[in-house]
Amino acid sequence: MKLKFYLLITVLFCIAVSCDTTDIDPKDSITDETFWKNPEDLKLYANQFYENLKAPSVHLDDRSDNNITSNYNNYLFNEYIIPTTSDPENDLWDWETIRACNFFMTHYEEVEGTEENINQFVAEVRFFRADDYFKKIKKYGDVPYYDEDITVSDEEMLYKERDSRDFVLSKIIEDLNFAIKWLPEPGSVEEGRIHKYAAMTALAEVSLNEGTYKKYHNDISSDGISADVLFRMASENAEGVMNSGLYNIVVGNDSDTGQLHFDGYPLNYSNQFIQESLSNNRECILARNYKLDVLMHQTGRQATEAMVGYSKDFVETFLCIDGQPIATSPLYKGDDTVEKEIENRDPRLYQVIDNKHKPYLVIDGERQVNPYTNVSPARAVTGYQMVKFKSPLIRQSEANRSTFDWFVYRYAEVLLIEAEAKAELGECTQDVLDNTINKLRDRVDMPHLNLTPMQDPNAVDYGYSITPLLYEIRRERRIELADEGFRWDDIIRWKGGNLLANPKTFLGMRVTPEVLKLYPEGTFYGSNGVETINYQGKDLIRPYTGKALNDQGRQWSINDKRYLEPIPLQELSLNSNLEQNPSW
């Protein structure tokens, strides 16, 4: 049975255990005194945390150099105002999940059962505690760490200082190692439930993130784990998933997506993201499962009316089909139109932006296509409309009626972690590349990456030098994982804020005489037309009228305050032992 069928039970349970108890307990209610009896109770309690897993959305990369939204992101333009109060959905300076996890940890020992049955759910809860703290340290750095159930009378704990990022990281690793030890194999749990290799993927992700953060931010403490130890941990856990033999990069799987291959334009990549079920997809390590009229989402509708588009910079990142960047490849057709721009490029490009080679809708079994990419501010503010999560099946585009499953952990990420960790350790061989990056390239018939790739003359500027090999591994990650919620974390951990200074990260497609002929008169220029600006001799769509191309808000200093976010002001007022992050 899929995990989604437990959600209603979870809601009822959470209501019950959150109520104040009285001396007289109704016979038909769940109370603390009657609950902690057997492993099924632990399972029921753990269900509440599954809502914390990554959920479907087309907006996961909106704060990045990949996406441009209709309203500019004030954080990227250095106009962010410190929030007064904490918002659990956005600020993460919230302890509800941590407290719920710790409450479990003080009660689970009351349950009778085998060590294996009990520890499976202890492992789940510790996984979610680790996940919540990982989100917190990525955002704030140092945070108070709690591993016990505190009450309003525990003033010393309530008003404690922040613990170091290194200390919290050590606790995250402890929790995830426990989870890896005690969680069952995937075949022994319900679909959608956390298992051993999901936890292994999580630890690989945590280790790579924190290892690169330490290295590129020079964040070294005497009692902390070194970057190289973390890179090794990332690699070992990635290899653990790889060596399981359970997962692979999938080609095809278009039977239930409506995206049948167009001649010469296969959709092997984009079909992975709009499948009704990921149950038998070997690329799926962990999914959120959906079913019509039981549990649905609105990503299909969002992908149609996202009010967001890809940046010119992102589109220019894609290599040509000869494996060369656009600056050196003789196959590059230029950008006079989007059709020319995607010709002879990495096939993932035409699978993530709208173009005539992707079915826009399927009506009565016939594929409908757009004659040109949408430039409406309500759909694609840059002219590069994102369609990675857009299903051509009409029902999937209805409001809150999308039912395709969602990747929480995808095998492609594991391969990218392994490649990057090995490169950081100086241990990346051709075998490593062939077992990681080149598996992703094989899916889309791109040339293999070798150990000595050419230097891209138009390489994006990280603000420091890296090897051409590491540059290409980062490029591959940006392309393969686009819109899956990794890009902002990558920019932060690589200390890559300088990337956002490039004007092409907030400009759109080129407008040429050829383009003007494709669209109705008045679409561009004039009082009501889409605005453009000339940059480097080309007219490009300009989504943010009031922002100059040299806008200082997009410039990042060496130790820019935005690498860590501010603590809400009310929290500083309530606890005088908390210190605000630097320069906020």
C-alpha positions as CSV (number, residue, x, y, z in Angstrom):
1,M,0.0,0.0,0.0
2,K,1.3,3.4,-0.9
3,L,2.2,5.9,1.9
4,K,-0.4,8.4,0.7
5,F,-3.2,6.3,2.1
6,Y,-1.8,6.9,5.6
7,L,-2.0,10.7,5.3
8,L,-5.5,11.1,6.7
9,I,-4.7,8.8,9.6
10,T,-1.6,11.0,10.3
11,V,-3.6,14.2,10.4
12,L,-6.1,12.7,12.9
13,F,-3.2,11.4,15.0
14,C,-1.4,14.7,15.0
15,I,-4.6,16.4,16.2
16,A,-5.0,13.9,18.9
17,V,-1.5,14.0,20.4
18,S,-1.4,17.8,20.2
19,C,-4.4,18.3,22.5
20,D,-4.0,18.9,26.2
21,T,-4.8,15.8,28.2
22,T,-7.3,15.7,31.0
23,D,-7.9,13.2,33.8
24,I,-10.7,11.6,31.9
25,D,-9.7,10.2,28.5
26,P,-12.5,9.5,26.0
27,K,-12.5,5.8,25.2
28,D,-12.5,6.4,21.4
29,S,-9.6,8.9,21.3
30,I,-5.8,8.4,20.9
31,T,-3.9,9.7,23.9
32,D,-0.3,9.6,25.0
33,E,-1.1,7.0,27.6
34,T,-2.8,4.6,25.2
35,F,-0.6,5.1,22.1
36,W,3.0,3.9,22.6
37,K,2.3,0.2,22.6
38,N,3.6,-1.5,19.4
39,P,5.7,-0.7,16.3
40,E,2.6,0.2,14.3
41,D,2.2,3.2,16.7
42,L,5.7,4.3,15.8
43,K,5.0,3.9,12.1
44,L,1.8,6.0,12.5
45,Y,3.7,8.7,14.3
46,A,6.5,8.8,11.7
47,N,4.0,9.3,8.9
48,Q,3.6,13.0,9.8
49,F,7.1,13.8,8.7
50,Y,6.7,12.6,5.1
51,E,5.1,16.0,4.3
52,N,8.6,17.4,4.7
53,L,10.0,15.6,1.7
54,K,10.6,17.6,-1.5
55,A,7.2,18.3,-3.1
56,P,6.2,18.9,-6.7
57,S,6.8,22.5,-8.0
58,V,8.1,24.2,-11.1
59,H,9.5,27.0,-8.9
60,L,12.3,25.2,-7.1
61,D,15.1,27.1,-8.9
62,D,13.4,30.5,-9.0
63,R,16.2,31.9,-6.8
64,S,19.1,31.1,-9.1
65,D,20.8,32.0,-12.3
66,N,18.7,29.4,-14.1
67,N,15.2,31.0,-13.8
68,I,13.7,34.4,-14.1
69,T,10.4,35.2,-12.5
70,S,7.9,37.9,-13.5
71,N,8.7,39.8,-10.3
72,Y,12.4,40.1,-9.6
73,N,13.8,38.3,-6.6
74,N,14.8,40.9,-4.0
75,Y,17.4,38.6,-2.4
76,L,19.3,38.4,-5.7
77,F,19.2,42.2,-6.0
78,N,20.3,42.7,-2.4
79,E,17.1,44.3,-1.4
80,Y,16.0,41.7,1.0
81,I,14.6,42.9,4.3
82,I,15.2,40.9,7.5
83,P,11.8,39.3,8.4
84,T,10.3,40.4,11.7
85,T,8.8,37.0,12.5
86,S,9.5,33.5,11.5
87,D,7.5,31.9,8.7
88,P,7.8,28.1,8.9
89,E,7.2,27.7,5.2
90,N,10.0,30.1,4.2
91,D,12.3,31.0,7.1
92,L,13.0,27.6,8.6
93,W,13.8,29.2,12.0
94,D,11.1,27.0,13.3
95,W,11.4,24.0,15.7
96,E,8.1,22.2,15.2
97,T,9.6,19.3,13.3
98,I,12.6,19.0,15.7
99,R,10.4,19.0,18.7
100,A,8.1,16.4,17.2
101,C,11.1,14.2,16.4
102,N,12.6,14.6,19.9
103,F,9.2,13.9,21.5
104,F,9.2,10.6,19.6
105,M,12.8,9.8,20.9
106,T,11.7,10.2,24.5
107,H,8.7,7.8,24.1
108,Y,9.6,5.1,21.6
109,E,11.3,2.9,24.2
110,E,7.9,2.3,25.8
111,V,6.9,0.2,22.8
112,E,7.2,-3.5,22.9
113,G,8.6,-5.3,19.8
114,T,11.8,-6.6,18.2
115,E,14.8,-4.3,18.0
116,E,14.6,-4.5,14.2
117,N,10.9,-3.5,14.0
118,I,11.3,-0.7,16.5
119,N,14.6,0.7,15.1
120,Q,13.2,0.9,11.6
121,F,10.9,3.8,12.7
122,V,13.5,5.3,15.0
123,A,15.6,5.4,11.9
124,E,12.9,7.2,10.0
125,V,12.4,9.8,12.6
126,R,16.2,10.4,12.9
127,F,16.3,10.7,9.1
128,F,13.8,13.5,9.2
129,R,15.5,15.2,12.1
130,A,18.7,15.2,10.1
131,D,16.9,16.5,7.1
132,D,15.4,19.4,9.0
133,Y,18.7,20.4,10.5
134,F,20.5,20.1,7.1
135,K,18.0,22.6,5.7
136,K,18.7,24.9,8.7
137,I,22.5,24.9,8.5
138,K,22.4,25.5,4.8
139,K,20.3,28.6,5.4
140,Y,21.7,30.0,8.7
141,G,25.0,28.3,9.4
142,D,25.2,27.9,13.1
143,V,21.8,27.0,14.8
144,P,20.8,25.7,18.3
145,Y,20.9,22.0,18.4
146,Y,18.3,20.0,20.4
147,D,18.1,16.2,20.7
148,E,15.8,16.1,23.7
149,D,12.2,17.0,24.3
150,I,12.3,20.4,26.0
151,T,9.4,22.1,27.8
152,V,8.6,25.7,28.6
153,S,10.3,25.4,31.9
154,D,13.7,24.4,30.3
155,E,14.8,28.0,30.1
156,E,18.5,27.2,29.8
157,M,17.8,25.2,26.6
158,L,15.2,27.5,25.2
159,Y,17.6,30.5,25.5
160,K,20.8,28.8,24.5
161,E,23.3,30.2,22.0
162,R,23.7,28.8,18.5
163,D,25.7,25.6,18.2
164,S,28.4,25.6,15.5
165,R,27.6,24.3,12.0
166,D,30.3,21.7,12.5
167,F,28.7,20.4,15.7
168,V,25.2,20.2,14.1
169,L,26.7,18.5,11.0
170,S,28.2,15.8,13.2
171,K,24.8,15.1,14.7
172,I,23.2,15.0,11.2
173,I,25.8,12.4,10.2
174,E,25.1,10.4,13.3
175,D,21.4,10.4,12.6
176,L,21.8,9.4,8.9
177,N,24.3,6.6,9.7
178,F,21.8,5.2,12.2
179,A,19.2,5.4,9.5
180,I,21.4,3.6,7.0
181,K,22.1,0.9,9.5
182,W,18.5,0.2,10.5
183,L,16.3,1.1,7.5
184,P,15.2,-1.9,5.4
185,E,16.0,-2.5,1.7
186,P,13.6,-0.9,-0.7
187,G,11.8,-4.1,-1.5
188,S,10.9,-4.6,2.2
189,V,9.0,-1.3,2.7
190,E,5.9,0.2,1.2
191,E,6.3,2.3,-1.9
192,G,7.2,5.9,-1.0
193,R,8.6,5.0,2.4
194,I,12.2,5.8,3.4
195,H,14.7,3.0,3.0
196,K,18.4,2.3,3.3
197,Y,19.5,3.8,0.0
198,A,17.3,6.9,0.4
199,A,19.2,7.6,3.6
200,M,22.5,6.8,1.9
201,T,21.7,9.3,-0.9
202,A,20.8,11.9,1.8
203,L,24.2,11.4,3.5
204,A,26.0,11.6,0.2
205,E,24.2,14.9,-0.5
206,V,24.9,16.3,3.0
207,S,28.6,15.4,2.8
208,L,29.2,16.9,-0.6
209,N,27.4,20.1,0.3
210,E,29.3,20.6,3.5
211,G,32.6,19.5,2.0
212,T,32.4,22.0,-0.8
213,Y,31.1,24.7,1.6
214,K,34.2,24.2,3.8
215,K,36.6,24.3,0.9
216,Y,35.3,27.3,-1.0
217,H,34.4,29.4,2.0
218,N,37.6,28.5,3.8
219,D,35.3,27.4,6.7
220,I,37.8,25.4,8.7
221,S,37.6,24.8,12.5
222,S,40.0,22.8,14.6
223,D,37.3,20.4,15.8
224,G,35.4,20.1,12.6
225,I,35.4,17.4,9.9
226,S,37.7,18.3,7.0
227,A,36.5,18.9,3.5
228,D,38.4,15.8,2.2
229,V,36.8,13.6,4.9
230,L,33.4,14.8,3.8
231,F,34.3,14.3,0.1
232,R,35.3,10.7,1.0
233,M,32.0,10.2,2.8
234,A,30.0,11.6,-0.1
235,S,31.8,9.2,-2.5
236,E,31.5,6.1,-0.3
237,N,27.7,6.6,0.1
238,A,27.2,7.4,-3.5
239,E,29.1,4.2,-4.3
240,G,26.9,2.3,-1.8
241,V,23.9,3.2,-3.8
242,M,25.6,2.5,-7.2
243,N,26.9,-0.9,-6.0
244,S,23.4,-2.0,-4.8
245,G,22.6,-2.8,-8.5
246,L,19.1,-1.6,-7.9
247,Y,19.3,1.7,-9.9
248,N,20.1,2.8,-13.4
249,I,19.7,5.7,-15.8
250,V,16.5,5.1,-17.7
251,V,15.9,5.6,-21.4
252,G,12.3,5.7,-22.7
253,N,9.3,5.2,-20.5
254,D,6.9,7.3,-22.6
255,S,4.0,4.9,-22.6
256,D,1.8,6.9,-20.2
257,T,3.2,10.5,-20.7
258,G,1.7,11.5,-24.0
259,Q,5.1,12.5,-25.2
260,L,5.8,10.1,-28.0
261,H,9.0,10.7,-29.8
262,F,9.1,13.2,-32.6
263,D,11.3,12.3,-35.6
264,G,14.9,13.2,-34.7
265,Y,13.9,14.7,-31.4
266,P,13.6,11.9,-28.8
267,L,12.2,12.8,-25.4
268,N,14.0,10.2,-23.2
269,Y,15.0,12.7,-20.6
270,S,11.9,14.8,-20.2
271,N,9.6,11.7,-20.1
272,Q,11.1,10.8,-16.7
273,F,9.4,13.7,-15.0
274,I,5.8,13.3,-16.1
275,Q,5.2,9.6,-15.5
276,E,2.0,8.5,-13.9
277,S,4.0,6.1,-11.7
278,L,7.7,5.8,-10.8
279,S,7.1,2.4,-9.2
280,N,9.1,0.5,-11.8
281,N,11.5,3.3,-12.8
282,R,15.0,2.3,-11.9
283,E,16.1,5.9,-11.8
284,C,13.8,6.5,-8.8
285,I,15.4,6.0,-5.4
286,L,12.5,7.6,-3.6
287,A,9.3,9.1,-4.9
288,R,6.3,11.0,-3.7
289,N,3.3,9.1,-5.0
290,Y,0.1,10.5,-6.3
291,K,-3.2,9.0,-7.4
292,L,-6.3,10.5,-9.1
293,D,-9.0,11.7,-6.7
294,V,-6.9,10.6,-3.7
295,L,-3.8,12.8,-3.7
296,M,-2.9,15.2,-6.5
297,H,-0.7,18.3,-7.1
298,Q,-0.7,21.2,-9.5
299,T,2.7,21.0,-11.2
300,G,1.2,20.3,-14.6
301,R,-0.8,23.5,-14.4
302,Q,2.1,25.5,-13.0
303,A,4.2,24.4,-15.9
304,T,1.7,26.0,-18.2
305,E,1.2,29.2,-16.3
306,A,4.5,29.5,-14.3
307,M,5.2,33.2,-14.9
308,V,8.9,32.1,-15.1
309,G,11.3,31.4,-17.8
310,Y,14.9,30.3,-18.3
311,S,17.7,32.8,-18.5
312,K,19.8,33.4,-21.5
313,D,22.8,32.4,-19.5
314,F,21.2,29.0,-18.7
315,V,20.4,28.3,-22.3
316,E,23.9,29.1,-23.4
317,T,25.3,26.6,-20.9
318,F,24.2,23.6,-23.1
319,L,26.9,22.1,-25.2
320,C,26.6,21.3,-28.9
321,I,26.1,17.7,-30.0
322,D,29.8,17.4,-30.8
323,G,30.5,18.0,-27.0
324,Q,31.9,21.5,-27.6
325,P,30.6,24.7,-26.1
326,I,28.8,27.1,-28.4
327,A,31.9,29.4,-28.4
328,T,34.0,26.8,-30.3
329,S,31.6,24.4,-32.0
330,P,31.1,24.8,-35.8
331,L,27.7,23.2,-35.3
332,Y,26.2,26.1,-33.3
333,K,23.6,27.8,-35.5
334,G,23.4,31.0,-33.5
335,D,20.4,32.5,-31.7
336,D,18.5,34.3,-34.4
337,T,15.5,32.2,-33.4
338,V,14.9,29.6,-30.7
339,E,14.7,26.9,-33.3
340,K,18.2,27.7,-34.5
341,E,19.4,28.0,-30.9
342,I,18.3,24.5,-30.0
343,E,19.5,22.9,-33.3
344,N,22.6,20.7,-32.8
345,R,22.6,21.2,-29.1
346,D,22.5,18.9,-26.1
347,P,19.0,17.2,-26.5
348,R,18.1,18.1,-22.9
349,L,17.8,21.7,-24.1
350,Y,14.8,21.1,-26.4
351,Q,13.3,18.9,-23.7
352,V,13.1,21.6,-21.1
353,I,12.1,24.7,-23.1
354,D,9.0,25.0,-25.2
355,N,9.6,24.5,-29.0
356,K,7.8,22.8,-31.9
357,H,9.5,19.5,-31.3
358,K,7.7,18.9,-28.0
359,P,4.0,18.2,-28.0
360,Y,2.2,21.0,-26.2
361,L,-1.1,19.2,-25.8
362,V,-2.6,15.9,-26.9
363,I,-6.2,16.3,-28.0
364,D,-8.1,13.2,-29.1
365,G,-4.9,11.4,-29.6
366,E,-3.3,14.0,-31.8
367,R,-0.3,16.0,-30.8
368,Q,-0.6,19.8,-30.8
369,V,2.4,22.0,-31.0
370,N,3.1,25.7,-30.5
371,P,4.3,27.5,-33.7
372,Y,6.7,29.6,-31.5
373,T,7.7,29.7,-27.9
374,N,5.5,31.7,-25.5
375,V,6.7,35.2,-24.5
376,S,3.7,36.2,-22.4
377,P,4.7,37.5,-18.9
378,A,2.0,35.1,-17.5
379,R,3.7,32.1,-19.0
380,A,7.4,32.7,-19.9
381,V,8.9,36.1,-19.1
382,T,12.0,35.4,-21.0
383,G,10.7,33.6,-24.1
384,Y,12.2,30.4,-22.9
385,Q,9.2,28.7,-21.4
386,M,10.1,25.9,-19.1
387,V,8.3,22.7,-19.9
388,K,10.3,20.1,-18.0
389,F,7.4,19.2,-15.9
390,K,4.6,19.9,-18.4
391,S,2.6,17.0,-19.5
392,P,0.8,17.2,-22.9
393,L,-2.1,15.3,-21.4
394,I,-4.9,17.8,-20.8
395,R,-6.0,16.4,-17.4
396,Q,-2.5,16.8,-16.0
397,S,-2.8,20.6,-16.7
398,E,-6.1,21.0,-14.9
399,A,-6.0,22.9,-11.6
400,N,-4.7,20.6,-8.8
401,R,-5.3,17.5,-10.9
402,S,-1.7,16.4,-11.7
403,T,-1.0,12.8,-10.7
404,F,2.4,12.0,-12.0
405,D,4.8,10.9,-9.3
406,W,7.6,13.1,-8.1
407,F,11.3,12.3,-7.6
408,V,12.5,12.9,-4.1
409,Y,15.9,11.2,-4.8
410,R,16.9,10.5,-8.3
411,Y,19.8,8.2,-9.3
412,A,21.2,10.9,-11.6
413,E,22.0,13.0,-8.5
414,V,24.0,10.1,-7.0
415,L,26.1,9.8,-10.1
416,L,26.8,13.6,-10.1
417,I,27.7,13.4,-6.4
418,E,30.2,10.6,-7.1
419,A,31.8,12.5,-10.1
420,E,32.2,15.7,-8.2
421,A,33.5,14.2,-5.0
422,K,36.1,12.2,-6.9
423,A,37.2,15.3,-8.8
424,E,37.5,17.2,-5.5
425,L,39.6,14.4,-4.1
426,G,41.8,14.3,-7.2
427,E,40.7,10.7,-7.9
428,C,38.5,11.2,-10.9
429,T,39.5,8.6,-13.6
430,Q,38.0,7.9,-16.9
431,D,36.2,4.9,-15.3
432,V,34.6,7.2,-12.8
433,L,33.4,9.5,-15.6
434,D,32.1,6.5,-17.6
435,N,30.2,5.2,-14.7
436,T,28.7,8.6,-13.8
437,I,28.6,11.6,-16.2
438,N,28.8,9.5,-19.3
439,K,25.8,7.5,-18.3
440,L,23.8,10.7,-18.3
441,R,25.2,11.7,-21.6
442,D,24.5,8.2,-23.1
443,R,20.8,8.7,-22.5
444,V,20.7,11.8,-24.8
445,D,23.4,10.6,-27.2
446,M,26.0,13.2,-26.2
447,P,29.7,12.6,-26.6
448,H,31.5,11.3,-23.5
449,L,33.3,13.6,-21.2
450,N,37.1,12.8,-20.9
451,L,39.7,13.8,-18.3
452,T,41.0,16.7,-20.4
453,P,38.1,18.7,-21.7
454,M,38.8,21.9,-23.6
455,Q,38.5,25.2,-21.7
456,D,35.3,27.0,-22.6
457,P,36.3,30.5,-23.8
458,N,33.0,31.8,-22.5
459,A,33.2,30.0,-19.1
460,V,31.0,31.5,-16.4
461,D,33.0,33.3,-13.7
462,Y,32.9,31.7,-10.3
463,G,35.3,34.4,-8.9
464,Y,38.1,31.9,-8.7
465,S,39.7,29.2,-11.0
466,I,38.8,25.6,-11.2
467,T,40.0,22.8,-13.5
468,P,38.3,22.4,-16.9
469,L,37.2,18.9,-15.6
470,L,35.5,20.2,-12.5
471,Y,34.0,23.0,-14.6
472,E,32.4,20.4,-16.9
473,I,31.1,18.3,-14.0
474,R,29.4,21.4,-12.6
475,R,28.0,22.2,-16.0
476,E,26.5,18.7,-16.2
477,R,25.0,19.0,-12.8
478,R,23.4,22.4,-13.7
479,I,21.8,20.9,-16.9
480,E,20.7,17.5,-15.6
481,L,19.2,18.7,-12.4
482,A,17.6,21.9,-13.6
483,D,14.4,23.0,-11.8
484,E,14.8,20.1,-9.2
485,G,15.8,22.5,-6.4
486,F,19.6,22.1,-6.4
487,R,20.9,25.2,-8.1
488,W,20.7,27.8,-5.3
489,D,22.4,25.4,-2.8
490,D,25.1,24.7,-5.5
491,I,25.8,28.5,-5.9
492,I,26.0,28.9,-2.1
493,R,28.3,25.9,-1.4
494,W,30.6,26.7,-4.4
495,K,30.7,30.4,-3.2
496,G,29.4,31.2,-6.6
497,G,27.5,34.4,-6.0
498,N,29.6,36.1,-8.6
499,L,27.7,34.1,-11.3
500,L,24.7,36.2,-10.6
501,A,26.5,39.4,-11.7
502,N,26.3,38.3,-15.3
503,P,23.5,40.3,-17.0
504,K,22.5,37.2,-19.0
505,T,21.2,35.6,-15.8
506,F,18.3,38.1,-15.9
507,L,17.8,38.5,-19.6
508,G,15.9,36.4,-22.0
509,M,15.8,35.3,-25.7
510,R,17.1,37.3,-28.6
511,V,14.6,39.3,-30.7
512,T,15.6,39.5,-34.4
513,P,13.8,40.4,-37.6
514,E,13.3,36.6,-38.0
515,V,11.6,36.4,-34.6
516,L,9.4,39.4,-35.4
517,K,8.0,37.6,-38.4
518,L,7.0,34.6,-36.2
519,Y,4.8,36.6,-33.7
520,P,1.7,38.8,-34.1
521,E,2.5,42.5,-34.8
522,G,3.1,44.4,-31.6
523,T,4.4,41.5,-29.6
524,F,7.7,43.3,-29.2
525,Y,8.6,46.9,-28.8
526,G,6.1,49.7,-28.5
527,S,4.1,50.8,-25.5
528,N,2.5,47.4,-25.0
529,G,5.1,45.1,-26.4
530,V,7.6,42.8,-24.6
531,E,10.6,45.0,-23.6
532,T,14.1,44.4,-24.9
533,I,17.5,45.8,-24.2
534,N,20.6,45.8,-26.3
535,Y,23.4,43.8,-24.7
536,Q,26.6,42.9,-26.5
537,G,25.1,43.9,-29.8
538,K,21.9,41.9,-29.5
539,D,18.4,42.8,-28.5
540,L,17.4,40.5,-25.6
541,I,14.1,40.3,-23.7
542,R,14.4,42.4,-20.6
543,P,12.0,41.2,-17.9
544,Y,13.0,43.8,-15.2
545,T,12.4,47.3,-16.7
546,G,13.8,49.2,-13.7
547,K,17.0,47.2,-13.4
548,A,20.1,48.3,-15.2
549,L,22.4,45.6,-16.6
550,N,25.2,46.8,-14.2
551,D,22.8,46.8,-11.3
552,Q,24.9,46.7,-8.1
553,G,22.5,44.4,-6.4
554,R,23.6,41.5,-8.6
555,Q,27.3,42.1,-7.6
556,W,28.5,39.8,-4.8
557,S,31.5,40.6,-2.5
558,I,34.0,38.0,-1.5
559,N,32.3,37.5,1.9
560,D,28.8,38.6,0.9
561,K,26.3,38.5,3.7
562,R,23.8,36.6,1.4
563,Y,25.7,33.4,1.7
564,L,23.9,33.0,5.0
565,E,20.4,34.3,5.6
566,P,19.3,36.5,8.5
567,I,17.6,35.3,11.6
568,P,14.1,36.8,12.0
569,L,14.2,39.9,14.3
570,Q,11.7,38.6,16.8
571,E,13.9,35.6,17.5
572,L,16.8,37.9,18.4
573,S,14.4,39.8,20.7
574,L,13.1,36.7,22.4
575,N,16.6,35.2,22.9
576,S,19.4,37.7,23.7
577,N,21.9,34.9,23.4
578,L,21.4,34.6,19.7
579,E,23.7,36.6,17.4
580,Q,22.6,37.8,13.9
581,N,24.5,36.5,10.9
582,P,27.4,38.8,9.8
583,S,26.5,42.1,8.1
584,W,22.8,41.7,8.4
